């Protein structure tokens, strides 16, 4: 599987580079590249009253982009803006389940959002967890009831901080089975 990381609006390159390196450690036998493009934030995604962007609209834009990509199996969009889906106050990310597209927001993953001191290591720990979580959805994984599994639904930043950046045994088996099937299909 080949994963492309895509900027949605301006995003610090150090964040993308850290994600690129660490995603490969969680998904065995996968490639991960930072894509050269930056997609602009879709104007129709902005809800001015809330000051947030609709993640489903951003995801649709990423999905169209992903459909045009050759040699990339999954596209992870990364944005700095606050995102939400109708019915929820906010989301850390969203993905097609299954599908090719996912998006995460750094906005509420930053310690500064919670009145804490800036901490790049903590930010990247949170980013990796949410990136792996959303990429897990793209291969068909649903939410896991194990609060330490990366596929556990994060209702708050406390859930994100508690869970690990890896899959539980049950989810890991599903990931490995997916990747094996994908390799078998490539060899046919």
ZAKOL-651671 format. One line per field, with one value per residue (C-alpha): x, y, z; residue number from 1. Coordinates in steps of 0.1 Angstrom, whole numbers. Layout:
N
u <- X:...
v <- Y:...
w <- Z:...
i <- NUM:...
END
This chain:
188
u <- 0:12:1:3:2:-15:-16:-50:-41:-7:8:43:65:81:47:43:78:72:40:56:83:61:32:56:64:27:17:42:53:38:53:45:53:45:27:39:5:-14:-52:-68:-95:-128:-148:-181:-167:-165:-193:-189:-212:-191:-157:-151:-148:-170:-148:-172:-167:-129:-130:-150:-123:-96:-115:-117:-80:-72:-93:-69:-37:-18:5:-11:-36:-46:-45:-43:-52:-37:-51:-45:-82:-109:-132:-166:-194:-230:-243:-209:-191:-158:-138:-101:-105:-127:-123:-140:-147:-135:-120:-90:-94:-89:-84:-70:-69:-41:-62:-75:-45:-22:-16:-20:-57:-62:-42:-10:25:34:49:59:64:29:14:31:20:-16:-12:1:-27:-54:-36:-34:-70:-83:-61:-75:-110:-98:-90:-124:-117:-145:-142:-127:-140:-105:-97:-60:-64:-57:-91:-109:-132:-118:-146:-121:-83:-81:-92:-65:-39:-48:-48:-17:-5:-8:-36:-48:-41:-76:-73:-37:-47:-73:-47:-22:-49:-58:-22:-15:-46:-34:0:-16:-38:-7:10:-19
v <- 0:35:64:101:129:160:195:211:248:257:230:230:207:193:179:162:148:133:118:103:86:73:60:36:21:12:0:-27:-30:4:34:69:101:138:149:181:196:218:218:251:250:247:279:260:239:270:275:311:310:282:293:257:237:208:178:159:186:186:148:149:172:148:119:136:143:107:93:111:98:70:49:62:39:62:100:115:152:173:207:233:244:233:207:193:171:180:166:168:199:189:159:153:136:117:90:70:36:18:42:61:94:106:140:150:184:196:224:205:183:212:215:253:247:235:264:243:251:242:207:194:158:157:172:146:117:129:135:100:84:103:96:59:59:75:53:23:34:36:-1:-9:-10:3:17:-7:-10:-14:21:15:6:33:25:35:66:97:117:141:147:126:96:104:107:75:52:39:47:10:-14:-39:-76:-80:-49:-56:-90:-74:-49:-76:-97:-66:-59:-96:-96:-64:-79:-111:-90:-71:-103:-116
w <- 0:-9:12:1:26:12:27:29:33:48:71:87:67:100:109:76:77:111:100:69:89:117:96:79:113:120:86:76:40:30:14:25:7:11:-20:-37:-40:-15:-19:-10:17:0:6:8:36:60:84:93:123:139:126:115:83:74:73:50:23:28:26:-7:-22:-11:-25:-59:-58:-47:-76:-100:-84:-100:-78:-45:-27:1:5:40:40:68:78:105:106:131:115:123:109:113:146:163:179:163:149:150:116:92:65:39:53:33:7:-5:14:50:67:101:117:139:154:185:187:196:234:230:222:258:274:276:265:229:228:194:206:222:190:169:192:188:151:145:165:145:112:119:131:99:77:95:85:48:49:64:101:123:159:184:220:234:248:242:205:180:165:196:190:206:221:237:237:268:248:222:249:266:235:218:183:173:167:193:184:169:147:138:125:102:90:82:64:44:34:25:3:-14:-20:-34:-58:-70:-79:-100
i <- 1:2:3:4:5:6:7:8:9:10:11:12:13:14:15:16:17:18:19:20:21:22:23:24:25:26:27:28:29:30:31:32:33:34:35:36:37:38:39:40:41:42:43:44:45:46:47:48:49:50:51:52:53:54:55:56:57:58:59:60:61:62:63:64:65:66:67:68:69:70:71:72:73:74:75:76:77:78:79:80:81:82:83:84:85:86:87:88:89:90:91:92:93:94:95:96:97:98:99:100:101:102:103:104:105:106:107:108:109:110:111:112:113:114:115:116:117:118:119:120:121:122:123:124:125:126:127:128:129:130:131:132:133:134:135:136:137:138:139:140:141:142:143:144:145:146:147:148:149:150:151:152:153:154:155:156:157:158:159:160:161:162:163:164:165:166:167:168:169:170:171:172:173:174:175:176:177:178:179:180:181:182:183:184:185:186:187:188
END
